[in-house]
Structures are given as C-alpha cells and as structure tokens.
Amino acid sequence: MKDFPGTPGTMFGLALRMSQFIFAAGSIASMATTPSFFNITAFCYLIAAMGLQTIWSFVLALLDAYAVVRKKVLHNPVLVSLYLVGDWVTATLSLAAACSSAGITVLYFNDLGHCHFGKECRKYQISVACAFLSWIPISISSLIMLWLLAAG
Amino acid sequence: MKDFPGTPGTMFGLALRMSQFIFAAGSIASMATTPSFFNITAFCYLIAAMGLQTIWSFVLALLDAYAVVRKKVLHNPVLVSLYLVGDWVTATLSLAAACSSAGITVLYFNDLGHCHFGKECRKYQISVACAFLSWIPISISSLIMLWLLAAG
C-alpha cells in the first residue's frame, strides 16, 4: 500500500487523531457541565456521538503513537478496512450530532431572539463549535482511509 | 477506469440520480408549502440545500440518461473529479440540513411534548424524512466516485 501523510502510523495521522480526541472531549466537557442538556434530545445525542468519537480516536491515537515510536507500518488491508468503517461511522454520526445541535442553538439564539437558559447558552455554542472542529479531522481521516484502500 | 454498477453512464448510476432528485424535490415541496418555515433558519437552510441537490442531481441524471441511451462511457478522470467534488459538497450539505431540521422537529414533537404549528408539523416531518432519503443515494454516489477515481 502507498505511504503518504495521514495514513495510519504517520505523524500527520497521529496529529489528526489527537485533534479529533481533544475537540470531541472538549465538546462533551462543555455540554455535560450544563444542568439542563438532558431535556433536549439532540444535546443528549451530541454527547453520545462525541463519546463514541473520543473512545475511537483515543484508541487509534495510541496505535498510531506506537507505530510512530516503533517505526512500524500499519498498512494491512484488513486493518485499513476496519479503520475505514469505523471512521465513516463516527464521522457521519459526529456531523449529524453537530448539525442537529447547531440547528437548536441557532433556533434559540437567532430565531426566538433570545436564549432562555442564561449562562448555559454560551456552553451550548462552545460544545457545538468543538463538535464541528472534531468533525473536520475525522472527515479528512476517513477520506484518506478510503483513498488508501482504493489505491491499494 | 474500471466499470461497475453506479459509475456515471450506467443504469444503476441513473437510478441513484433519479432517486436523489425525486426525494430532494419532495422535501422542498413539503417544506415550501408550510406557511411559517421562513421563521426557522434550519428549515430555510434545508430548502436551500435540497434546491442545490435537486439541480445537481437533475443535470447528472440527464447526462447519465444520454450516456445510457447512446451507450457512451463517461469515465474521463477530469469529469469524475468534478462529479466527486460536487457529490461530496451536496452530500455533506444535505446531511447537515437534514440533521439540523431533524433536531428541531424532534425538539418540537418530543422534547416540548407538542407541536405549536398544527397541521404543518406533519409536513415538517415528511420534509425531513425525504431529505434523509435523498442523502442515502447521494452518499452512495459519492463513495462510488471516490472509489472510481482512486482505483484509476
């Protein structure tokens, strides 16, 4: 298999996984510290999706770090297929969660003209922004995986 | 370039484009006939995203139909790259629009316990469902395009 930046076991791949993990964890931290997120389905779904992404990115970051330190190449087709499926599922769920929460945040801030939740509103916004920021690297990772598998 | 079902100029490719067009048009029709959609940003965005997808899918369906009838092969790398970029942009926008509208629909139906908009609520639900149904074939198309381009 070809070797280019972003593939498993490279420094850029590790950086992508780390940024996914950090932003997803930031999104959860910001949302979970609001006292009323559980009243809104989309916000609960955001926490679930970001939780899944945190676990997935953390495990793959560990694998990448191991490969970088030991200078191993992780380009086994079976492994890349597994990465690909996992990346696509988490990327789609993350985008869906970020957009549904963004829809509600915009509804409360813009459409209804004010936010009833006081101080929590800022936290909702930060959480949604982090979710989008974590979606960008995971979508790059998933495109790289598909390219790697297809290019053979 | 390899030839497999779903690539431009095949019957399955044409079927995918047709279903994208039909569901996106259904989503717009259902949303645009409600009298108050313009009060909610996410619903306006849904109409914009579905409008883009309707135009994109219609043009590509025409191209595919021409290729099927004339038995031409549309596997030019430049053309496939263009298809790929267009498909990815419309697929991402469609998913984002469907999810943000779904978040608001679920908020009004489940979280707030009732829908204030009366008869329109059913139309919002139908519109969101159509948007998701149109996202499924466009995501399949975009995966096929990336695979086709990467496999060379």
Interface residues (C-beta under 8 A of the other chain):
Chain A: N39 I40 T41 A42 T92 L95 A96 A97 C99 S100 S101 A102 G103 I104 V106 L107 N110 D111 L143 L146 W147 L149 A150 A151 G152
Chain B: N39 I40 T41 A42 T92 L95 A96 A97 C99 S100 S101 A102 G103 I104 V106 L107 N110 D111 L143 L146 W147 L149 A150 A151 G152
